[in-house]
Amino acid sequence: MTARIHVSEHSDVPIYRQIVGQVTFMIELGQLRDGDRLPGSRMLADNLGINRNTVARAYGELRAAGLIEPRGRNGMIVVGGERARTSSATRDQAREILERAARECLELGLSPAEVRELVTGIAIRVVDAKPTVAFVECNPDRARAFADEIARELELPVTPLVLGEFDPQEIDVDLVLTTFFHLTEVRSLLRGPTTDVVGLVVAPHVRTLVEIAQVPRGQHVGLWYHNDEQAASVRDSLDQAGLTDIVMLADTTDASLQGIDVVVIPSGMAQLRDRLAPQVRVIEFGNVLDAASLRMVRQVVDDLRLAKAGR
């Protein structure tokens, strides 16, 4: 069977969903029949050159759909072939209905992409299957602010989580979002076959850029960040704004601030800002979520909704 499955890392469809779709298709066509044994997750993963957890997740989806089940040493066995073929006939009928509707929509002037978006949105609203979502950040204020922004975009509750303040074993959600600065750390914490972890791009807030532009050339700028990757990204933004005399601060003691005219700190750190303000000018480096990232997350959530509806 492994020779018939092909996956692409360049596809918009997650790899586990590619496996689910292809195995389901083989069962519907009768290429796989009840009692046929599927390759073990390790064997299939090795043949496809992917992570074993990805195959385990695909098998979990197929099992939840009633198409396969474990049989001890025999591994995963196909059990839902007959029902799948009956379901396939039903989908053929539904496809004819949708094809007629799609043609009418295209005649009205809608693009294929708009038709697809409408159909997906209608199906999701009818089923009302809501995935659970969390957002992880290193700062409580930023975690809440970004979680609220994403919740408005998705029209779903989004739980804010702060790194170091939650037990990874107690997090049971469908989708975890974080910034690319923390993506590797969050993925290492929240490993699991049923949780997607997606990184979002953040960009400097316009207000932040305006404040940076107002810093006179030649002033000494101190940059204080816990996270080295974030600090490097912020330093790049300062360099692009023409500020070249930048000092990476190990701390914010009086000794470290000697000769510093401006200190750049992460947004959402009110206590640090208030403590430093009497001594030096403080710029809080605020970020906004990238619009393309938010569109990508909406697509991921729509896929999760449809998957939950299918289950």
C-alpha positions in Angstrom: 0.0 0.0 0.0 2.8 2.4 0.7 3.7 2.7 -3.0 0.2 4.1 -3.6 0.4 6.9 -1.0 2.2 10.1 -1.9 2.5 13.1 0.4 3.8 16.6 -0.4 5.3 19.0 2.2 4.5 21.9 -0.2 0.7 21.3 -0.2 -1.6 23.5 1.8 -3.2 20.3 3.1 -1.5 19.0 6.3 0.3 15.7 5.7 -1.8 13.7 8.0 -4.9 14.9 6.2 -3.3 13.8 2.9 -2.8 10.3 4.3 -6.4 10.2 5.6 -7.8 11.3 2.2 -5.8 8.8 0.2 -6.6 5.8 2.5 -10.3 6.8 2.6 -10.3 7.0 -1.2 -8.7 3.5 -1.6 -11.3 2.0 0.8 -14.2 3.7 -1.1 -12.9 2.3 -4.4 -12.5 -1.2 -3.0 -8.7 -1.2 -3.4 -8.6 -1.8 0.4 -11.3 -4.2 1.7 -12.5 -5.2 5.2 -9.8 -7.3 6.8 -6.9 -5.8 4.9 -4.0 -4.9 7.1 -2.4 -1.5 7.0 1.3 -1.0 7.5 2.5 -0.1 11.0 2.9 3.6 11.7 6.7 3.3 11.9 6.9 1.4 8.6 4.6 3.9 6.7 6.5 6.9 8.3 9.8 5.4 7.2 8.6 4.8 3.6 7.2 8.3 3.3 10.1 10.0 5.1 7.8 11.7 7.7 7.4 11.7 11.5 5.8 8.7 13.0 3.4 10.9 15.0 2.0 12.2 11.8 1.0 8.7 10.7 -0.3 8.0 14.1 -2.5 11.0 13.9 -3.8 10.0 10.4 -4.6 6.5 11.7 -6.4 8.1 14.7 -8.6 10.1 12.3 -9.3 7.0 10.2 -10.1 5.0 13.4 -12.4 7.8 14.7 -14.2 7.7 11.3 -14.8 4.0 11.8 -12.7 2.9 8.8 -10.0 1.0 10.6 -9.4 -0.5 14.1 -6.5 -2.1 16.0 -6.3 -5.9 16.1 -3.5 -6.7 18.5 -0.4 -8.0 16.8 -2.1 -7.7 13.4 -2.0 -3.9 13.7 -4.6 -1.7 12.0 -7.3 -3.5 10.0 -9.8 -2.1 7.5 -13.3 -2.5 9.0 -15.5 0.1 7.4 -15.2 -0.6 3.7 -18.8 -1.4 2.9 -20.1 1.6 4.8 -17.5 3.8 3.2 -18.6 2.7 -0.3 -22.2 3.5 0.6 -21.1 6.8 1.9 -19.2 7.4 -1.3 -22.4 6.9 -3.3 -24.1 9.5 -1.1 -21.2 11.9 -1.7 -21.5 11.4 -5.4 -25.1 12.5 -5.2 -24.1 15.5 -3.0 -21.4 16.3 -5.6 -24.0 16.6 -8.3 -26.1 19.0 -6.2 -23.1 21.1 -5.4 -22.0 21.1 -9.0 -25.3 22.6 -10.1 -25.1 25.2 -7.3 -21.5 26.1 -8.1 -22.3 26.6 -11.8 -25.1 29.0 -10.9 -22.7 30.9 -8.5 -20.1 31.2 -11.3 -22.8 32.5 -13.7 -23.5 35.2 -11.1 -19.9 36.3 -11.4 -18.3 34.7 -8.3 -14.8 33.3 -8.6 -14.1 29.6 -7.9 -12.3 30.7 -4.7 -15.3 32.7 -3.6 -17.6 29.7 -4.2 -15.4 27.4 -2.2 -15.2 29.9 0.7 -19.0 30.2 0.7 -19.6 26.4 0.7 -17.0 25.9 3.5 -18.5 28.7 5.6 -22.1 27.4 5.1 -21.1 23.8 6.1 -19.2 25.0 9.2 -22.1 27.2 10.3 -24.7 24.4 9.8 -22.6 21.9 11.8 -21.3 24.5 14.3 -18.3 22.4 15.3 -16.0 24.6 17.3 -12.3 23.7 17.8 -10.6 24.8 21.0 -7.7 27.3 20.5 -5.0 28.7 22.8 -2.3 31.3 22.3 1.0 31.1 24.1 3.3 34.1 24.8 6.0 34.9 27.4 4.2 38.0 28.7 0.7 37.9 30.4 -0.4 41.3 28.9 0.8 40.3 25.4 -0.8 36.9 25.7 -4.2 38.4 26.6 -4.0 41.1 23.9 -3.0 38.7 21.1 -5.5 36.1 22.3 -8.3 38.7 22.2 -7.3 39.9 18.7 -7.3 36.3 17.4 -10.6 35.6 19.0 -12.2 38.5 17.2 -10.8 37.3 13.9 -11.9 33.7 14.4 -15.1 34.5 16.2 -14.0 31.8 18.7 -12.8 31.9 22.3 -9.0 31.8 22.5 -7.3 30.9 25.8 -4.2 33.0 26.6 -1.3 31.0 28.1 2.0 32.3 29.5 5.2 30.3 29.1 6.4 28.9 32.4 3.0 29.4 34.1 1.0 26.3 32.8 1.4 22.6 33.0 1.8 21.2 29.4 0.2 17.9 30.5 -3.0 19.8 31.3 -3.4 21.6 28.0 -6.0 19.8 25.9 -6.9 21.9 22.9 -7.1 21.4 19.1 -4.9 24.3 18.1 -2.1 26.1 19.8 -0.9 29.4 18.4 2.3 31.3 19.2 4.7 33.7 17.6 7.6 32.4 15.6 9.9 33.6 18.4 8.5 30.9 20.7 7.5 28.3 18.1 10.3 25.8 18.8 9.9 26.0 22.6 6.1 25.6 22.4 6.3 22.7 20.1 8.7 20.9 22.4 6.4 21.5 25.4 3.1 20.6 23.7 4.0 17.5 21.7 1.0 15.3 20.9 -0.8 13.6 18.1 -4.0 15.6 18.4 -2.7 19.2 18.9 -1.6 21.4 16.0 1.0 24.1 17.0 1.2 27.0 14.5 3.5 30.0 14.4 2.3 33.5 13.6 4.3 36.4 12.2 4.3 39.6 14.1 5.3 43.1 12.8 6.2 46.3 14.6 3.2 48.5 15.5 3.0 51.8 13.6 3.0 53.7 16.9 6.3 52.0 17.7 7.8 52.9 14.4 6.8 56.5 14.8 8.5 56.7 18.3 11.7 55.1 16.9 11.8 57.5 14.0 11.7 60.4 16.5 14.9 59.3 18.3 17.7 61.7 17.4 20.6 60.2 15.5 23.6 59.7 17.6 21.7 58.9 20.8 22.7 55.7 22.6 19.9 53.1 22.6 19.7 50.2 25.0 17.8 47.1 24.1 16.5 44.8 26.9 14.7 41.5 26.0 14.6 38.1 27.7 14.4 36.2 24.4 17.5 36.4 22.2 15.5 35.8 19.0 13.1 38.6 19.8 16.0 40.9 20.7 17.7 40.1 17.3 14.5 40.9 15.4 13.9 44.2 17.2 17.6 45.2 16.7 17.1 44.6 12.9 14.1 47.0 13.0 16.1 49.6 14.8 19.0 49.2 12.3 16.5 49.7 9.5 15.3 52.9 11.2 18.9 54.3 11.1 19.7 53.7 14.8 23.2 52.2 14.8 24.5 52.9 18.4 22.6 50.0 20.0 23.6 48.3 23.2 22.2 44.9 24.2 21.5 45.2 28.0 22.0 42.3 30.3 19.8 44.0 32.9 18.3 47.4 33.7 20.4 48.3 36.7 21.6 51.9 37.1 25.1 50.8 36.2 23.9 49.2 32.9 22.0 52.4 32.0 25.0 54.7 32.3 25.4 56.6 29.1 22.1 55.2 27.6 19.6 57.8 26.3 16.8 55.5 25.2 15.8 52.0 26.4 13.6 49.8 24.2 11.6 47.1 26.1 8.8 44.7 25.2 5.3 46.1 25.3 3.1 45.1 28.2 5.8 45.6 31.0 4.2 48.5 32.8 6.2 48.1 36.1 9.5 48.1 34.2 8.4 51.1 32.1 7.4 53.1 35.2 10.6 52.3 37.1 12.8 53.3 34.2 10.8 56.4 33.0 12.3 58.9 35.6 15.9 58.0 34.4 15.7 57.5 30.7 13.3 57.7 27.8 11.5 54.4 27.4 10.0 53.0 24.1 7.7 50.0 24.4 8.2 47.9 21.3 4.7 46.9 20.4 3.8 44.3 17.8 0.8 43.5 15.6 -0.2 40.2 14.1 0.5 39.8 10.4 -2.7 39.9 8.3 -1.5 36.9 6.2 -0.8 34.9 9.3 -4.4 35.6 10.5 -5.8 34.4 7.1 -3.7 31.3 7.4 -5.1 30.6 10.9 -8.6 31.1 9.7 -8.0 28.4 7.1 -6.5 26.0 9.7 -9.5 26.6 12.0 -11.9 25.9 9.1 -10.1 22.6 8.4 -10.3 21.7 12.1 -14.0 22.5 12.2 -14.7 20.3 9.2 -12.6 17.5 10.7 -14.5 17.7 14.0 -17.8 17.8 12.0 -16.7 14.7 10.2 -16.0 12.9 13.4 
